[in-house]
Amino acid sequence: MNDTNTEFDIRYSIRIEQLNAMFFNRVDTLMAITQIFLGSAIFAGVGFSGMAGALVSLLSVITFTVKPTLKAVQSDNQAKRYIALLTPDLDVKERRDQYFRIQELDNHVLLSFSNIAFIRAGMEMGLDVSNKTLSRFEVFMARFVGERLKRTGNE
């Protein structure tokens, strides 16, 4: 493997971890806002108090079991480990070895971000990724986490 392949792999890993962190941060925020809104509706005594209470309980259980904040922090920390590998002080073999060691600590990331991270890493390195196509769901996920990629023709 040459250094270009290693650098691409590192940039891809950085992007997928950052996308995963952003996703879980936004999910956590969305769930908290929804819980506040539904809790306020219960307090105000709207007609769907029972349903709102059930939804607040469900969101609390999901937040407690999934722990989106923890997943976001873990992904963010992993991205920082990868970013440290981009220093020019490391030679090719040392960079690759450290990459494999860090990769063993990888989080379970959402595979929906795979193509998005690939395109973004390719764009960062100046590679031609204009032939890569994103599905509608991938475009939605990209928008949700703040990426502004198009379905096709990303340069």
N, C-alpha and C positions, 0 to 999 in steps of 0.2 A: 504494500500500500504506500502510496506517496503522500506527501504532506497535504495536498489538495483534498484527497479523499478523507483524511483525518480531520481536516478543518471543516469540511462539509458535515461530517458525522457529528462533530462537536456543535456546530451551529444548529443543525437539525435538533439535536438533543436539548439545546438551550431553548429553542423556540417551542418545542412540544411541552417542555416543563413550564415555560412561561404561560403558554395558552391554558394548560391545565390549572395553574395557579389562578389565573384570571377568571376562568370558568367557575371554580369553586368559590372564589371571593364574591362573584356576582350572584351565584346561587344563594350563598349565605345571606347576602344583603337583601335579595329579593324575598327570601323566606322571612327574614326579620321584619321587613316592611309589611308583608302580608299579615304576619301575626299581630303587629301593632294595629293595622287597619281593622282586622277582624275582632281583636280585643276591644277596640273602640266601639265597633258596631254592637257588640254584646253589651257593653256598658251603657250605650245609648238606648238599648232596648228595642232594636229593630225587629221586624217580624221573623227573621231567620236566625234568631239567637242560638237555637239548638244546632243548626247546621254550621254556623260560624264557630261555635264552641268545639264541635267535632273536628272542624278543619284546623283550628288552633292546636288542638291536641295532636292531630296527625302530623302537622308541621313540626311540633315540638319533638315528637318521637323520631321523625326523620332526621332532624337536626342533631338529636342526641346519638342516634345510631350511625349515621353517615359521617358526621363531624366534618362538614365542608371547610370550616376554618382551619382545622388541623391539616387536611389534605392540601389546602392552598399554601400553608406555611412550608410544608414538606417539599412541595414542588418548587416553591420559590428558593428554598435553600439548595435544592439539587441544581437548579439553574445557575445559582451563584458558583457552585463547585465547577460546573462546566465552563462558565465564563472565565474562571481563573486559568483554564487551560489555553486560552487564546493568547497568553503572553508570549512574546517572541524569544524569551530566554530559554525555552525548552527545545531540545532537539526532537526530531521526528519520532524516534523510537520511544523516548521518554514520554512524549506527549501521548502517543498511542497507548502505552502501558498504563499511564494514569487515567486515560479515557476509559479503558476496560475496567480498572479498579472502581472508578466512580460509577460506571454503568451498572455494576453489581448492586448498587444502592438505589437504583431507579425506582420510582413510584409506579403504581398502576395508573397509567394515563388513559384518557379516553381516546380510542382509536379514531374517532371522528376528526381529531386534530392532525392525523398523520399526513394527509395530503396538504393541509394548510401549512404545517411546519416545513414540509418538503419544499413547497413553492417559496415560502419566505426565506428559507436558508439559501435556496438557489438564487433568489433575487439579491440577497446580501453579497453573494460571491460573484455576481455578475454572470451567472449561467443562464442559458436560454431555457426558461420554464414556460414559455408562452403556449406550448402545446399541451400542457397539463390542464385538465378540466376538473372543476369541483362540482359535486352534486348540489342540488338545491339545499339539502340538509346541511352540507358542509359550508355553503355560503351563509346560511342562517347562523350556524355555530360560529363562523368567522366574525360575523357582524355582532353577535352576542358578546364576544370577548374583545371586541374593539379592532379587529383586523378589517381592512378595507380592500379585500381581494375580490376580483370579479370571477364569474364562472369560467371564462376562458380569456386568453390573451393577457395574462399578467406578465408584466415586464419589469 
